[in-house]
Amino acid sequence: MRKCSNRGAFSWQFGFRVKSALDGACVWDRAKRPRMAPPHKATRFDAGGGAFRSRSGWKRGVIASVPFLDNGYLSVTLPSSAAVLPGISAHPSGALWLPDSRTVLVADLHLGYSWAQRRRGELGPLADFQARDKLLKLCAELEPQRLVFVGDLVHAPRPCELERAYIEETLTLLAQRAAIVAVRGNHDRAFAREFGHLALSTAEAWSGSDITAIHGDRLDRSPIPQAGTLVVGHLHPCLSIREASGASQKLPVFLVNAHCIVMPAFSPFARGYDVAAGLPPDLQFCFQGAPVHAYLATPTRVIHAGPLASAIDKLAEADAGTASRFRSFRS
C-alpha cells in the first residue's frame, strides 16, 4: 500500500488503485496510468462482476468482494496495523499486537508524567488523560486478553494524591478488560510497593509467543535469549520527517529484525530519540548484525519505510522545495 495524498484512500490489491468516491474517483490501470473523474462523475463498481463502470462505460478489471457505501460507491480503507514478523503486528499507537494469544505490548506509557513535571516546577497543563484515553481506545479496538507493559508504566515514584488516584483508576479500568503484566522499567523503581495491591502481576521479563520482553535499560546486564525475538522499549525511537513546507516533525518508529524489536514510546509526551544519529552499541548487539527495518507509526497507520539505513538516506535527501520523500514509502 502507499499513501499518495491526504485525500481519500487507495488500494493496490488488484493491480490498480482506487480513490474513495468521497472526493472523486481515481482509477489506475495495470500500467498505472491515472484516469480522474470529479465527484459527480465518480466511478462505480459492480460488486460481483469483475468489472468497473464509469460515465464513459464499463471497463474490465479484477474486483473481489469489497464493501460498498449506501450510494453504491466503493468504500476503500487501508489496514492500520502492519505485520512486522510472523504473528506480530505493529499498531499506529506504538503498541505491538500478538493476535494468536490476543496480547498487546505497550512500552513507556509514563502514567503521571504531568504531575511529576509539576513537582519539578514545570507548570504545564495536566494532560495525562490523553495517555489513558489512547490506551483505552486501543483496548476497545483490539479487545486483548493480556496487556503487557514493557517497562516505565509510571513516570515517577512517590506520586501525589491526585496522581495516585489517576494511576489506580486507570489500571483498575484496564484490569477489567485484560490481565495486566507490568515489566519493570527504570522509572518503575517503587511500582511494586506503591501499586502492587492492584489486580496485576509484576516481572523482570515476560515471555510468550516466541518472544521475550524486557524494558531494555540494562541490556548489558540482561540475559539475551538465544532463540526467538527480544522486544525492548526504553529508547523511544523516532525519525524526523521534513514536509514540503520545510516544517519537520518526529514520528515514532519500530525498529525490527528477526532477533530484536525496539518499540516506540506509547506516551504522547515522549520526545523521542532520533535514530538517524545512530543506535547505541548494546542495541546493535541485540540485532546481531542483521539488517534492521524501520516501521513509521503515523496517527492512522504503520508504514514500512524499508531498511533503516535506506530510510534515513531518503529522509536526508528530502528537500523543502519538493514533495517529502515520506510519501514514497510503501506499507
Number of C-alpha atoms within 10 A of each C-alpha: 16 17 19 14 10 6 12 19 20 22 18 12 12 13 14 19 21 23 24 22 24 15 14 18 24 21 22 16 16 13 8 11 11 14 11 15 17 13 14 11 14 21 28 19 20 18 17 11 13 14 16 18 15 15 11 8 8 14 12 11 17 13 17 14 10 12 13 15 10 8 7 14 19 22 18 18 13 14 12 17 22 21 17 21 13 8 13 19 18 27 25 23 25 26 23 26 23 19 15 9 13 14 23 26 21 26 32 27 23 24 24 25 20 21 24 20 16 13 11 9 9 11 11 10 10 13 14 20 14 13 20 21 12 14 20 16 13 17 18 10 9 13 16 20 16 20 23 24 27 30 30 27 27 22 22 20 16 11 18 13 8 11 18 18 11 18 19 16 14 18 18 15 13 20 18 10 16 19 16 23 21 25 22 24 27 17 18 20 15 15 20 16 10 15 15 13 10 14 14 18 14 17 14 14 20 18 13 11 14 10 18 18 25 28 27 23 17 13 15 12 8 13 9 16 14 8 11 15 23 23 26 24 26 24 22 22 25 27 25 19 19 21 20 16 12 14 9 12 11 17 19 31 33 30 23 23 22 18 21 26 25 25 29 30 29 25 25 17 15 17 14 19 20 18 20 17 9 10 14 10 9 12 17 14 16 21 20 13 10 14 13 21 22 27 30 30 26 17 13 13 20 27 25 23 21 18 16 21 16 13 22 19 11 16 18 14 12 18 15 14 10 11 15 19 18 20 12 13 17 14 20
